[in-house]
Amino acid sequence: MRTLIVVLAAAVAIGASGCGATRSATIQTRAFPTLTWATATFVSTDHGKDADSAVTAQVLRSNAELGAEIRSVGTKFDDNSSSGPLAFSLTGPFMTNDVDDGQIRLRLTPDGDDDWTFDLHLAMRFSDGTARNFMWRGIRLDHTSPERRLTLGPARS
């Protein structure tokens, strides 16, 4: 009788742990495609970026979570020229449903009083094969205003 009780208790414990494991192993998959590739092209106008100045571009979700980033240091972006496309490093989740409320944060770390005026072209590709393209004109960064945040949604082309 004692053996029967131990066997029944073990069977109930194994069955209960199996049910719990089955429930906790059910993972909801994301319904939206994720960012798999992104590039930025900077088209300098009358004031290019000096080689000693650094630029960082970050793709942000609406909650400011970082999705992708580019850093360029030691490269001169000539006046009236195109630089890029530069590939982003993917650092976190960014999905198609993040596009309308997402932002790109641009930050210049100027060497001295460098100023830079440019147009920005951003291209994104997602896991379902779709692509999104964005464009902003007349952006200016300098030692007095080294950072700008641009909203993705209205810049879609």
C-alpha positions in Angstrom: 0.0 0.0 0.0 2.8 2.4 0.9 4.5 1.7 -2.5 1.2 2.5 -4.3 0.9 5.8 -2.5 4.5 6.8 -3.4 3.9 5.8 -7.1 0.6 7.8 -7.2 2.3 10.8 -5.6 5.2 10.6 -8.1 2.8 10.3 -11.1 0.8 13.3 -9.9 4.0 15.4 -9.4 5.4 14.4 -12.8 2.0 15.2 -14.5 1.7 18.5 -12.8 5.2 19.6 -13.7 4.7 18.5 -17.3 1.5 20.6 -17.5 3.2 23.6 -16.0 6.2 23.2 -18.4 3.9 23.0 -21.4 2.1 26.2 -20.4 5.3 28.2 -19.7 7.0 26.9 -22.9 4.2 28.5 -25.0 5.8 31.6 -26.4 3.9 34.3 -28.4 5.7 35.2 -31.6 5.9 38.8 -32.8 3.2 39.6 -35.3 5.3 42.3 -37.1 8.4 41.8 -39.3 11.7 42.9 -37.7 14.4 45.2 -39.1 17.2 43.1 -40.8 19.2 45.8 -42.6 19.4 49.6 -42.7 21.7 52.2 -44.3 22.1 55.9 -44.2 23.4 58.2 -46.9 24.5 61.7 -46.0 24.5 64.3 -48.8 26.5 67.3 -47.5 25.5 70.7 -48.9 27.7 73.8 -48.6 29.2 72.7 -45.2 30.6 69.2 -45.0 31.7 67.4 -41.8 35.4 67.7 -40.8 37.4 64.5 -40.4 38.1 65.1 -36.7 34.3 65.5 -36.0 32.3 62.3 -35.2 28.7 61.6 -36.1 26.4 59.0 -34.6 23.0 58.1 -36.0 20.6 55.9 -34.0 17.3 54.4 -34.9 15.0 54.6 -31.9 11.6 53.0 -31.0 8.9 55.2 -29.6 10.0 54.3 -26.0 13.6 55.4 -26.9 14.9 51.8 -27.1 17.8 51.6 -29.5 17.2 49.5 -32.6 20.2 50.3 -34.8 23.3 52.6 -34.8 26.0 54.0 -37.0 29.2 55.8 -35.8 31.6 57.6 -38.1 34.9 58.9 -36.8 37.9 60.1 -38.7 36.1 60.5 -42.1 35.7 63.8 -43.8 32.3 64.3 -45.5 33.2 66.8 -48.3 31.1 69.9 -49.2 28.5 69.2 -51.9 29.1 65.4 -51.9 27.4 62.2 -50.9 28.8 59.9 -48.2 27.5 56.4 -47.9 25.6 54.4 -47.8 26.8 53.5 -44.3 25.4 50.3 -42.8 23.8 50.4 -39.4 24.6 47.9 -36.7 21.4 46.3 -35.4 21.4 46.5 -31.7 17.8 45.8 -30.6 14.3 45.0 -31.8 12.8 47.4 -34.3 9.6 46.3 -36.2 7.4 47.6 -39.0 4.9 48.8 -36.4 7.7 51.0 -34.8 8.1 53.0 -38.0 5.3 55.6 -37.5 6.4 56.6 -34.0 10.1 55.8 -34.4 12.9 58.4 -34.6 16.4 58.8 -35.8 18.7 60.6 -33.4 21.7 62.4 -35.0 24.6 63.5 -32.9 27.7 65.5 -34.0 30.7 65.5 -31.7 32.4 68.5 -33.4 36.1 69.2 -33.4 36.1 72.9 -32.5 33.4 74.9 -34.2 32.7 72.5 -37.0 29.2 72.9 -38.6 27.6 70.5 -41.0 24.6 70.9 -43.3 23.2 67.8 -45.1 20.3 65.8 -46.4 19.7 62.4 -45.0 18.5 59.3 -46.8 17.6 56.3 -44.7 16.8 52.8 -46.2 15.4 50.0 -44.1 14.6 46.3 -45.0 12.5 44.0 -42.8 12.3 40.3 -42.3 9.3 39.9 -44.6 11.3 41.5 -47.5 9.5 44.8 -47.4 11.5 48.0 -47.6 11.0 51.5 -46.2 12.8 54.7 -47.4 13.0 58.0 -45.6 14.4 61.4 -46.5 15.1 64.7 -44.6 16.4 67.9 -46.1 18.4 70.8 -44.8 19.6 69.3 -41.5 22.2 71.3 -39.6 24.4 70.2 -36.7 27.1 72.3 -35.1 28.9 73.0 -31.8 25.9 75.0 -30.4 23.2 72.4 -31.6 25.0 69.1 -31.9 21.9 66.8 -31.7 18.6 66.4 -33.6 15.8 63.9 -33.4 13.8 63.3 -36.5 10.5 61.4 -36.7 10.4 58.6 -39.2 6.7 58.5 -40.1 6.4 61.9 -41.9 9.7 61.4 -43.8 8.6 58.2 -45.5 9.1 58.5 -49.3 
